[in-house]
């Protein structure tokens, strides 16, 4: 068993060493179109300015929000390297751009009646700030039901009369569609996605690498409420992963074989903790990418939420949905926004770890990854049609 684990690690270390031999590109300078990151941290995309934004939510173990921390209470590591942090003030008063993404196909059809009457909760999530909201539904393909508007009642009307689709569940295509919409919004706006979907993607055209790139390459907080996909599909999807992961029967990477994969802790989260103890910093990012790709296969909404520093809730029924949306409405404006500037960041995925210093009674949810392109991302690229 130990030989198997060491052999797997040796292979991955060799692959990472080859990748490290490629020339490193310097951080891209701030573009003239972007506003000052010091006055508007949420406006800056990490790949074009080298300012990395790390939203973090801190609660007590009983679930109470914590408001009294400062930058010295946090430690952020980028590929295992501690960073010099700043804590941005008063981000809760910034305008908000929100995309509501709703599955209307596949297993989502049976939940459509539960989305009626959510207007007051949507208003609570937005809060008393300038805002722009859009709504996207999806089955085998994403569709823009209503573009960005400051009139929330128009979005609620679309949500109340939403219609069922085909048997598809192209979650990753829909998330890609939503992030591209958000990139067109004014840079002074915070960006967020509210996703209501099942756990497994069943018909997206986008590949996992591109999906991971897009999800990690935007300062968007994702809040997701996910209902379990049918167990037959869960078992089929999970079976495709068993032969390709560094996953010995016991030890750090082991899983409970009797548990429903859709209800387990994220594979990416467990693998990240194991890998961080086993591998040097520069190799960590590649291993985390592998773990996250596998996690996307298991539970898309949960993985999206964890990538962005948002939150994931399990969808049980209409009552639990309303309770979870109420929790989200409290959490959206009460996140800490940490920022740092990495020195000469390498292109590709970067693994972030965010911890609290000497605060054992608190728990933290924070962004876990970001992506650096070889060329800056154009925040004014055309919106999807």
Secondary structure, DSSP 8 states (H G I E B T S, - for coil): -HHHHHHHHHHHHHHHHHHHTS---------TTS--TTT-GGG--HHHH-EEEEEEEEEETTS-B-----GGGEEEEETTEE---EE-S-GGGS-EEEEEEEE-SGGGGGGGGGGTT-HHHHHHHH-SS-EEEEEEEESSSEEEEEEEES-HHHHHHHHHT-----S---HHHHHHHHHHHHHTS-TTSEEEEEEEEESS--S--S-HHHHHHHHHSS-EEEEEEEE---HHHHHHHHHTTTTTS---SSSTT---TTS-GGGS--HHHHHHHHHHHHS-HHHHHHHHHHHHHHHHHH-HHHHHHHHHT-EEEE--SHHHHHHHHHHHHHHHTT-EEEEEE-SS--SEEEEEEEEETT-TTEEEEE--EEEE-SS---TT-----
